[in-house]
Amino acid sequence: ENIQEFWEHYGFGEVQVVSTAPLQLDVYKCYECMTLPKGINGGCIISKGMFSALFSAFFHCPVQVRELSCMTDGSECCRFEIKPKML
């Protein structure tokens, strides 16, 4: 809930939790994608970095963030999957 409020408060977009195992988040109205041309794969580099930092701190271990879909490839939203990094 805090991540949703944070993301919206700072104008990064609207976050919805899709799944908790594995953790998947959808970002609607993604601020990064709103200005990028269509056809750019993996356009959400800043969001990936922010999710990585936030969830690594929350889980007290490094996490891997993958962008599964992006608004720049024509998707309705950007979907991210967050998992602990296997060391």
N, C-alpha and C positions, 0 to 999 in steps of 0.2 A: 504494500500500500504506500509506503514512504517513497519508493522508487517512482511510482506513478505520479504522486504529487510533485516530487522533485522535477521529473521530466516535463510535466505540464507547466509548472511554475516558471521554469526558465525557457520555455518556448521550444523545447527539443522535439515535441510531438506528444502523442497520446499512447501510453503503454498499457497493454492488456496481457495478463498471464494466460497462456494457452495451455500449458502443461507444467507440472511440477516434477515429473520423473520421465524423461529428463526435463530440466527447466527450459521452457521455451517462452519467449516474449514476442508479441507483435507490437510494432510501433507504427501508428497511423499518423499522417501529417508530419512525416519525418523532415526535420529542418534541413538536413543535408541533401536529401533527394529533391526537395522542392525547387532547387536552383540548378541541379545537374541535368545534362541532356539525357534522354532515354538511350538505353543500350550500354550504359556504363555498368560493368559487373562489379559487385562488391563496393558500392559507392559509400557505404556507411563506416568509413575508417574511424572517424572520431567517436561515433556511438559504440563501435566495437571496443575501442580503448577505454571509454568511460565505463562500459559494462564490466570489462575485465578488472579494472581497478576497484569498482564498487563491490563486485561479488567476490573478488579475492579477499578483500577486507572483511566482508560479511562472513564468509565461510572459513576464514583463517587459513587459506591455502590457495595456491595458484589455480586459476581456472582457464579453460579454453573457451573462447567465444567464436562461434561460427555463424556467418550470415547465410541463412537458408534460402531466403528470397528477398528481393529488393524492389522498391517502387520504381527504380530506374529501368528494371527489366520488364516493367508492365504489371507487376504485382500490385494488389490493392494496398499492401502494407509491407514493411520490412520485418522479417522474422529472424530471430536470433535464438541459438541454442547455447546454453551455458552448462559446462560440465567441469568437474575437477580435472586438472591435468594429471595424466599418468606419468610418474617420474621413473 
